[in-house]
């Protein structure tokens, strides 16, 4: 209900943030055979080859236009669907990490509530941002990595690497923050050997690299991706200045999370006063908190490398901050319930 209240009123109005509208137009063009997968097209006078983002997100959304027609509500349906998928994956991840803690497992709505009430999150899902699609691929990759720490099957790492590749083909290098996730998991949980951590990490890196190596043998893919790398990635690092300080993104991160942090402090203070707490913060719970905070940091802090910064660039990191905060709050809420 909260998710719908926060997203739908804006999503169903006429008008949309420029980037989301641009992505919808490119996707609709692609559905009509205007442009191609590797060379998406906006208009004859502006971005006849849209080289500002990788193409996968446009191709996926184009299938919705192909299926549902050309109404403005197609991109809105797609954007809302990405929010529902993200919520479902957060629930799935929560239930995986708390599979043996039934009372806490039942609070899978809590990280979803924390996540969707972050202002820039419900804004992004009201405006068809590419982070919405990229975040789905990354969440699936995290779920597979979480499974790896339970089952220790390298097949899970291979599949996770494929989803990291898909995230990067949607929004570039920003989608590859999970390449350090196995190292973080080993550092926090200590339930796999150092050698398994090294093998798993190398495998996680090798899979996307291998896929890109194969793709770049194709002339169209090579031209498309190298143009994106030069015109967008390198240019943004060297020449684009949108904020006064590189540390703007950290200020924005704190401001977006401030209300959640304040709520968390209130929950802890009331919980300590009333002594209502289930499953007192065991080392196991603390490990979950640290692991997801590290994942969130790996998705947000690398944005410091460029001064082309916007709050919605952080959207991919917020599911992990929300899960970490929910792990802190869950024992208190479980006790009250």
C-alpha positions, 0 to 999 in steps of 0.5 A, spaced: 500 500 500 505 504 501 509 503 495 503 504 491 501 511 494 508 513 493 509 511 486 502 511 482 500 518 483 506 521 480 507 515 475 500 516 472 500 524 471 502 527 464 509 528 464 516 525 466 523 527 468 527 528 462 531 522 462 526 517 463 522 520 457 528 519 453 529 512 455 521 511 453 522 514 446 528 510 445 525 504 447 518 505 443 523 507 437 526 500 437 520 497 438 518 500 431 524 498 428 527 505 428 534 504 430 537 497 433 540 493 439 547 496 438 545 503 435 539 505 439 535 512 436 532 518 439 531 522 433 534 525 427 537 531 430 539 529 437 542 522 438 541 519 432 545 514 435 544 514 443 551 513 446 550 515 453 548 508 456 549 501 454 543 498 450 540 492 454 535 497 458 532 500 452 531 493 448 527 490 454 523 496 455 522 495 447 519 489 448 513 492 452 512 497 447 511 491 442 507 487 446 502 493 449 502 498 444 504 505 444 501 508 450 504 513 455 502 508 460 507 502 457 513 506 460 509 507 466 507 500 467 514 498 466 517 502 471 512 500 476 513 493 474 520 494 476 518 497 483 514 490 484 520 486 482 525 489 486 520 489 492 519 481 491 527 480 490 528 484 497 523 479 500 526 473 497 533 475 499 531 477 506 528 470 507 534 467 504 538 470 510 533 469 515 531 462 513 532 459 520 529 465 524 522 464 523 520 470 527 525 475 523 523 471 517 516 473 517 518 481 517 520 481 510 515 487 509 520 491 513 526 492 508 521 493 503 518 499 507 524 502 509 527 501 501 521 504 498 520 510 503 527 513 501 525 519 497 529 518 491 527 511 490 520 512 489 521 518 485 526 514 481 520 508 480 515 514 478 520 516 472 522 510 468 530 511 470 535 505 468 537 504 475 530 501 476 532 495 471 539 495 473 537 494 480 533 488 478 539 484 475 544 486 481 539 484 486 538 477 483 546 477 483 546 478 490 541 473 492 545 468 488 551 470 492 548 469 498 546 462 496 553 461 495 555 462 502 550 457 504 551 452 499 558 453 496 556 451 489 561 455 484 555 454 479 551 460 483 557 464 482 557 463 474 550 465 474 551 471 478 557 473 474 552 473 468 547 477 472 552 482 473 554 482 466 547 484 464 547 490 470 553 493 466 550 492 459 544 496 462 547 502 466 555 501 465 560 500 470 556 502 476 552 495 475 559 491 477 559 493 484 558 486 486 565 484 483 567 485 491 561 481 494 564 475 495 570 478 498 566 482 503 562 475 505 568 472 506 571 478 510 564 478 514 561 471 515 568 467 515 564 460 513 568 459 507 576 458 506 580 463 503 582 459 497 574 459 496 574 466 496 579 467 491 577 462 486 569 465 487 572 472 486 576 471 480 570 467 477 565 472 478 570 477 475 572 472 469 564 471 467 563 478 465 570 479 462 569 473 458 562 475 455 565 482 454 571 479 450 566 475 446 561 480 444 567 485 442 569 480 437 562 483 433 563 489 430 557 493 431 558 491 439 565 493 439 563 500 435 557 501 440 561 499 447 567 503 445 563 509 443 559 509 449 566 508 453 569 514 450 563 519 449 560 517 456 564 514 461 571 517 460 568 524 458 564 524 464 570 523 469 575 528 465 570 533 463 563 533 466 562 537 472 555 538 475 557 539 483 561 543 486 565 537 490 566 530 489 563 529 496 556 531 494 554 524 493 555 522 500 551 528 503 546 526 498 546 519 501 546 521 508 540 526 506 536 520 503 537 516 509 536 521 514 529 519 516 530 512 516 536 513 521 532 517 525 527 512 525 532 507 527 534 511 533 527 511 536 526 504 535 532 502 539 531 507 544 524 505 545 526 497 545 531 498 550 527 502 555 521 497 554 526 491 554 522 488 548 527 484 543 527 478 540 533 474 538 538 479 541 543 482 536 547 476 536 554 476 532 550 472 526 545 478 526 551 483 526 554 480 520 548 481 516 548 488 518 555 489 516 555 485 510 549 489 507 552 496 509 559 494 505 554 492 499 551 499 499 557 502 500 560 499 494 554 501 490 555 508 492 562 510 494 565 509 487 561 515 485 566 519 488 570 518 482 566 523 478 563 530 479 557 528 474 553 526 480 545 526 481 541 523 487 538 517 483 545 514 481 544 512 488 538 508 487 541 501 486 545 502 493 538 503 497 536 496 497 542 494 501 542 499 506 534 498 507 536 491 509 542 493 513 537 497 517 531 492 517 536 487 520 537 492 526 530 494 527 527 487 526 529 484 533 525 490 536 519 489 532 519 482 532 518 482 540 513 488 540 509 484 535 
